[in-house]
Amino acid sequence: MTLLDTNILIEILKGNQNTVKTVESMSERAAISAITAMELYYGALNKAELREIERFVALFHILHLNETISQTSVKLVHKYAKSHSLDIPDSIIAATAITCKCPLFTYKKKDFNYIEGLTLLKI
């Protein structure tokens, strides 16, 4: 399984064909963190866009928060918030990937490349 960062889904929603082709070509199942679903819902401009995003999110397996992801996220924030400006949503996404032992596909590698135990998808 590969975890897709929020920025990947935003690019797909924008119609970025390179991103669409990359995700479609993945041999592993694509999943998203529950925080990614929340970020997309939060960013909807209106109810019609929210319905479109709901249909889109339903295409992916959602990895929900659990105690292990929560504990890992807390440790990441403690370790990296001040030194690397790691924010809470990114810490949860990273913790989800680490806990589920799956690589993270993101276009914002600089936001994650310093996190120990996190594998970034090389594309």
C-alpha positions, -999 to +999 in steps of 0.1 A: +000+000+000+012+036-007+000+065+013-009+096-008-002+130+007-029+157+005-010+176-022-011+146-045-049+144-042-052+182-049-032+178-081-055+150-092-085+171-085-069+199-105-066+175-134-028+172-134-024+143-158+012+135-147+000+129-112-031+109-124-009+087-145+016+082-117-010+071-092-028+049-118+005+032-126+012+023-090+013-015-085+003-011-049-031+000-035-033+038-028-046+049+006-050+082+023-048+093+059-080+104+076-064+138+081-061+141+043-098+135+039-104+161+066-081+186+048-099+181+015-134+185+031-123+216+050-110+232+017-142+227-002-156+261-013-192+251-012-216+222-008-214+212-044-176+210-043-179+191-010-201+164-026-175+161-055-147+157-030-167+131-010-171+110-042-134+114-049-123+104-014-145+073-016-122+060-043-094+055-017-088+034+013-088+056+043-064+048+071-080+061+103-063+073+134-056+048+162-037+049+194-004+040+177-007+066+150-016+092+177+013+083+199+037+083+169+024+117+158+029+132+193+065+120+193+071+135+158+057+168+169+078+168+200+109+159+180+105+181+149+080+209+154+106+234+166+136+222+146+118+216+113+084+234+117+066+201+114+029+209+116+002+187+131-015+175+099+019+165+084+029+147+116-003+127+115+003+118+078+039+108+085+028+088+116+002+070+096+028+060+070+053+049+096+027+029+116+012+012+085+047+006+071+039+021+038+058+047+017+044+082+014+040+098-020+043+135-017+055+165-038+066+182-007+096+160+001+113+188+021+084+187+046+091+150+054+126+139+043+141+145+078+117+122+096+133+090+108+115+058+099+095+074+071+100+061+036+092+086+008+082+071-026+108+077-052+093+088-085 
